[in-house]
Amino acid sequence: MSTRNPVEKRMAQLHDLWWECTDDPALRAIVLRAPPDSQRMLEAFFTLQMVDSEYSTPDLFLRLDTAFETGFRYSRELRQQLIDTYRHNRPQLVKQGVADRGDEEDQPGWDSAAGFVETGCSLARHLRCQRMSVVLQPGSVSDADCFERWFDAAMQTPVPPQEAGLLRLVLVDDGDSRAWQPLVERHAGAMRVVDAPLDILEAAREIAAQSGGGGSGVALFRQLYADTLSLLRQGDAAGVEAAGERALRLATRNGWADQRAVLDMMVGGAWLQARDFGASITRYRQARDAAAEAAQAGNPMGATLFMQGWMAEGGAWAAAGDMKQAAHAFEQAAEAARRVPHSMFAVEGHRAAAQAWRGAGDRARAWASALAGIREARAMADADRPHSTVPQLLHDMLVMQDPRRCERIARCADSYERDARASAVEADLAGHRLGDRPPRPAIDAIEAQLAQRYEQAFQTQLREREKRVQGGEEVFRTVIALGRQWLDPAWSGLPHVSHPLDQGVDEWREPPAFTRLPDPQPFVEAA
C-alpha cells in the first residue's frame, strides 16, 4: 500500500507523465499546463528536480526568470545565467567526472536566440550529453509579439541530429488562460503540452479526508473547508453556503471562533460574486461577530479578522452602489486596523472611505478621510510607504483637488509608456534582422540608441508633467511635494514613471528642472 500523501502522489504522477510525454528526441519545447491556483505545486515539482529524489526526472532542470525587454538582451542574459550556473556547480561536477572547463565559458557568444541555443547545447555536451530542460519564466515581458518572435527563432535554430533533444525550452501555462497555445500550434511536432495533474484544491480535500483528528472533528472540518474553497472557485454561491454551514456547525461545536469568521467571509464572498449584496453583508457581519469572540478569547488573529470583515462589508456596499454605507464601513475598518495595530491597512481603510465619500458627493468628508490616512501614513517606516497604498492615497487627493490636471499628467505617462514600448519593439526588430550571429558592435549601437531614446522620452514626459504641476493650486503642489518626500524625488502622481535605466536623480544625463514646491511638513503636521 502506498504511503504517499496526496501532494506526493501528484508529484509522482507528473514525474511519470514527464517520462511518458517528453522522451522524444524531436521535442524542442514543452508547455507545462496546471490548473489555476496550483502554481505552487508546480514550483515544488521544479524544486524536486534539483535534488536527488524519487520524483526527479532524467532531465537537468534550470529555471530562468530573466525579464524580457529585447530578444538580443534576453539571449545574452540567459546565456550568462547558464554559464554562471555551471561555474557555481563546477566543483561538484568535477567530482562526478565532468571536465573542468566548458567550451562556452570564455567565448563571447551571440546575442540571439540561436546563440542561446548553441550555448545550451554546448553545455549539455560538456555535461556528457545530459538532457537539459530550461524553464523560462520571465519576470516581465515588454512585448508579447517580440517574445514569441524570439521563441520562434530559438525553435528554428538548426541542431545537429546527434544533439536532438539535448536542450528543451519549458514554458508554464495556466489551464484557464492557455497563453502559450498559439506557440504549441505553430510548432506542432516539436512542442508538446503536458497537463500537470496538480489541482491544489483537490489535493487539499484528499489531505483532509486522510488526516486524523481524533474525536474533535478536525479531519472532517478540513474536508468541508476544502469543499467550500473548491465551490467558491467554481462560483457556486448556494453550494458554498451549504458546505460552509456544515463546517460552521462543526466549528461552533468545537469553539473555533476564528474559523467561523473565515468561513463566513468565504460565504460572504460567494454571495458578493453572485451579486446578492444583502446576503453578502449579513455574512460579513457574522464574520465580525465571530472575530470579536476570537479576539476576546485571546486569539491573535481575531483583531485582524474583525478588520477584514469591515473592509469586506465596505466593498459589498460599494458594489451595491450605496457609497455612504461603504464609507462608514471603511472608516470602521481603518479604526479596527489602527487597534491591531496595522498602519498599512489603516491607511487603506481611510483611503477607501475617502473614495466612497467622494462617490457619495460629499467632498468635505472625503478630504477629511484622506487626511486621516495621512495621519496614519506619517507613522509608517519610510521604506514601507512606496509599497503600500500611500501612493494611491496621495493621487486620490490630487484628483479631489484638480481632476483635469491629473488626467493631463497621466496622459504624459501614458505617452511615455507608448514611446518606450515602441522604441523597444523597434530595437528588437533591428536586432532580429541581424540574424543568428549578430556582430556585437551592431548590437551595442542598437542598445546605445535604445538607451538614448528611453532617456529622451523620459525627459520629455518629465518636462511636460512639471509644466502641469507648476499650474496647480497650492494644496495640489503641496501634495506633490509630499509624494516627492515620501515616495520618489520625481513623483507627480499616478502612474509614476521611474527612470528607464534605474538611475538616481544625480545620475541623469540632464539635470532635473523641478518645480519649486511648498514645504509639505506643515500640511502633514496639521493633518
C-alpha positions, 0 to 999 in steps of 0.5 A, spaced: 500 500 500 502 506 498 504 511 503 504 517 499 500 523 501 496 526 496 501 532 494 506 526 493 502 522 489 501 528 484 508 529 484 509 522 482 504 522 477 507 528 473 514 525 474 511 519 470 507 523 465 514 527 464 517 520 462 511 518 458 510 525 454 517 528 453 522 522 451 522 524 444 528 526 441 524 531 436 521 535 442 524 542 442 519 545 447 514 543 452 508 547 455 507 545 462 499 546 463 496 546 471 490 548 473 489 555 476 491 556 483 496 550 483 502 554 481 505 552 487 505 545 486 508 546 480 514 550 483 515 544 488 515 539 482 521 544 479 524 544 486 524 536 486 528 536 480 534 539 483 535 534 488 536 527 488 529 524 489 524 519 487 520 524 483 526 527 479 526 526 472 532 524 467 532 531 465 537 537 468 532 542 470 534 550 470 529 555 471 530 562 468 526 568 470 530 573 466 525 579 464 524 580 457 525 587 454 529 585 447 530 578 444 538 580 443 538 582 451 534 576 453 539 571 449 545 574 452 542 574 459 540 567 459 546 565 456 550 568 462 545 565 467 547 558 464 554 559 464 554 562 471 550 556 473 555 551 471 561 555 474 557 555 481 556 547 480 563 546 477 566 543 483 561 538 484 561 536 477 568 535 477 567 530 482 562 526 478 567 526 472 565 532 468 571 536 465 573 542 468 572 547 463 566 548 458 567 550 451 562 556 452 565 559 458 570 564 455 567 565 448 563 571 447 557 568 444 551 571 440 546 575 442 540 571 439 536 566 440 540 561 436 546 563 440 542 561 446 541 555 443 548 553 441 550 555 448 545 550 451 547 545 447 554 546 448 553 545 455 549 539 455 555 536 451 560 538 456 555 535 461 556 528 457 550 529 453 545 530 459 538 532 457 537 539 459 530 542 460 530 550 461 524 553 464 523 560 462 519 564 466 520 571 465 519 576 470 516 581 465 515 581 458 515 588 454 512 585 448 508 579 447 509 579 439 517 580 440 517 574 445 514 569 441 518 572 435 524 570 439 521 563 441 520 562 434 527 563 432 530 559 438 525 553 435 528 554 428 535 554 430 538 548 426 541 542 431 545 537 429 541 530 429 546 527 434 544 533 439 536 532 438 533 533 444 539 535 448 536 542 450 528 543 451 525 550 452 519 549 458 514 554 458 508 554 464 501 555 462 495 556 466 489 551 464 484 557 464 488 562 460 492 557 455 497 563 453 502 559 450 497 555 445 498 559 439 506 557 440 504 549 441 500 550 434 505 553 430 510 548 432 506 542 432 511 536 432 516 539 436 512 542 442 508 538 446 503 540 452 503 536 458 497 537 463 500 537 470 495 533 474 496 538 480 489 541 482 491 544 489 484 544 491 483 537 490 489 535 493 487 539 499 480 535 500 484 528 499 489 531 505 483 532 509 479 526 508 486 522 510 488 526 516 486 524 523 483 528 528 481 524 533 474 525 536 474 533 535 472 533 528 478 536 525 479 531 519 472 532 517 472 540 518 478 540 513 474 536 508 468 541 508 473 547 508 476 544 502 469 543 499 467 550 500 474 553 497 473 548 491 465 551 490 467 558 491 472 557 485 467 554 481 462 560 483 457 556 486 454 561 491 448 556 494 453 550 494 458 554 498 453 556 503 451 549 504 458 546 505 460 552 509 454 551 514 456 544 515 463 546 517 460 552 521 456 547 525 462 543 526 466 549 528 461 552 533 461 545 536 468 545 537 469 553 539 473 555 533 471 562 533 476 564 528 474 559 523 467 561 523 469 568 521 473 565 515 468 561 513 463 566 513 467 571 509 468 565 504 460 565 504 460 572 504 464 572 498 460 567 494 454 571 495 458 578 493 460 574 486 453 572 485 451 579 486 446 578 492 449 584 496 444 583 502 446 576 503 453 578 502 453 583 508 449 579 513 455 574 512 460 579 513 457 581 519 457 574 522 464 574 520 465 580 525 461 577 530 465 571 530 472 575 530 470 579 536 469 572 540 476 570 537 479 576 539 476 576 546 478 569 547 485 571 546 486 569 539 491 573 535 488 573 529 481 575 531 483 583 531 485 582 524 479 578 522 474 583 525 478 588 520 477 584 514 470 583 515 469 591 515 473 592 509 469 586 506 462 589 508 465 596 505 466 593 498 459 589 498 456 596 499 460 599 494 458 594 489 451 595 491 452 602 489 450 605 496 457 609 497 455 612 504 454 605 507 461 603 504 464 609 507 462 608 514 464 601 513 471 603 511 472 608 516 470 602 521 475 598 518 481 603 518 479 604 526 479 596 527 486 596 523 489 602 527 487 597 534 491 591 531 495 595 530 496 595 522 498 602 519 498 599 512 491 597 512 489 603 516 491 607 511 487 603 506 481 603 510 481 611 510 483 611 503 477 607 501 472 611 505 475 617 502 473 614 495 466 612 497 465 619 500 467 622 494 462 617 490 457 619 495 458 627 493 460 629 499 467 632 498 468 635 505 468 628 508 472 625 503 478 630 504 477 629 511 478 621 510 484 622 506 487 626 511 486 621 516 490 616 512 495 621 512 495 621 519 496 614 519 501 614 513 506 619 517 507 613 522 509 608 517 517 606 516 519 610 510 521 604 506 514 601 507 510 607 504 512 606 496 509 599 497 503 600 500 497 604 498 500 611 500 501 612 493 494 611 491 492 615 497 496 621 495 493 621 487 486 620 490 487 627 493 490 630 487 484 628 483 479 631 489 483 637 488 484 638 480 481 632 476 483 635 469 490 636 471 491 629 473 488 626 467 493 631 463 499 628 467 497 621 466 496 622 459 504 624 459 505 617 462 501 614 458 505 617 452 511 615 455 509 608 456 507 608 448 514 611 446 518 606 450 514 600 448 515 602 441 522 604 441 523 597 444 519 593 439 523 597 434 530 595 437 528 588 437 526 588 430 533 591 428 536 586 432 532 580 429 534 582 422 541 581 424 540 574 424 543 568 428 550 571 429 549 578 430 556 582 430 556 585 437 558 592 435 551 592 431 548 590 437 551 595 442 549 601 437 542 598 437 542 598 445 546 605 445 540 608 441 535 604 445 538 607 451 538 614 448 531 614 446 528 611 453 532 617 456 529 622 451 522 620 452 523 620 459 525 627 459 520 629 455 514 626 459 518 629 465 518 636 462 511 636 460 508 633 467 512 639 471 509 644 466 502 641 469 504 641 476 507 648 476 499 650 474 496 647 480 493 650 486 497 650 492 494 644 496 495 640 489 503 642 489 503 641 496 501 634 495 506 633 490 511 635 494 509 630 499 509 624 494 516 627 492 518 626 500 515 620 501 515 616 495 520 618 489 524 625 488 520 625 481 513 623 483 507 627 480 502 622 481 499 616 478 502 612 474 509 614 476 514 613 471 521 611 474 527 612 470 528 607 464 535 605 466 534 605 474 538 611 475 538 616 481 536 623 480 544 625 480 545 620 475 541 623 469 544 625 463 540 632 464 539 635 470 532 635 473 528 642 472 523 641 478 518 645 480 519 649 486 514 646 491 511 648 498 514 645 504 509 639 505 511 638 513 506 643 515 500 640 511 502 633 514 503 636 521 496 639 521 493 633 518 
